[in-house]
Amino acid sequence: MEVNDTRRLGGGIEWNPYRVLALRLGAWKNLAESEQSPVITAGVGLNLWAVRVDLAAASTTEKVDIDGTEVPEQAQVSLGMMVDF
């Protein structure tokens, strides 16, 4: 069984320009994997009374060529919703 080492160093900021809106930006790097490029993250959150909706995205800084187009080596998007009751 192969064990992957993970030692992440990262940070980020959140700015709330309005009471219902949260804007996020961050980055992290797995220090245990020298071949992995840094990951940039961004997100937005909406706090609407008892419902919170969060949209987040992450992408590596390393690019690969697919059919003549450069795209991030890895990318992900997530959407979450939480209801308070």
N, C-alpha and C positions, 0 to 999 in steps of 0.2 A: 504494500500500500504506500503510495506516494503522499507525503505531507508537504503542503505549501506553506511557506513562511509568510506571515503578514505582519508588517510593522508600518502602519500608516502614519504619516505626518500631514496634517492639513489644517485648514482654517477657513473662516468665511465671515461674511457680514450680513446683517439683515437691516433693512431700512423700512420704516413704516410711515410713508408720507401722509397717509390717511388712516383713520381708525380701522377701516375694513380691509386695507391692502397691505401686504407684506412683500417686499422685493428682496431676493436673496442672491448672493454671489459667493463662490468659494472655489477652493482647489485642494487636492490632496495627491500624495505620492506614496506608493508602497516602497519603503526603503529596503525591504528584503528582496525585491525583484529589480535588479539593475536594468533589465531589458524593457521593463514597463515604463511608458512615458507618463508624465503628469496628467491628471484628470481635472478638467475645468467643470464646475457645476453652476447651475443657475436655477432659480425657481420663483414662483409667484404664488401667494396665498390670498384667498378671499375669506374673510370672517363675516358671515352674514347671519347675525343673531345666533341661532342654535346650530348652524351648519358652517363647517369650515371645508373649503375646497383647496387642495394644493396640487400644483403642477410643477414638476421638476424635470430637469434634463442634465445629462452628464456626457462629456466627450473627451477622449484622449487628444493630446496635442499631436500625436504621430498620425501621419496620413498614409494611405495606401492608394494605389492606382487601380481603378476598376473601369475597364473599357475606355480609357483615356480621361477619366474624371477622377480627381483626387477627393477622397472622402476620409473621414476619421477612421482610424483603425478599429475603434470600439465606440459605441454610442448607445445611450439608453434614455428612455423617457418614462416617467411614471405619473399617474393621476390618482389622487386619493381624496376621499370624502369622509368626514367625521360628523356625526350628529350627536349633540348633547341633549339628554333628556333626564 
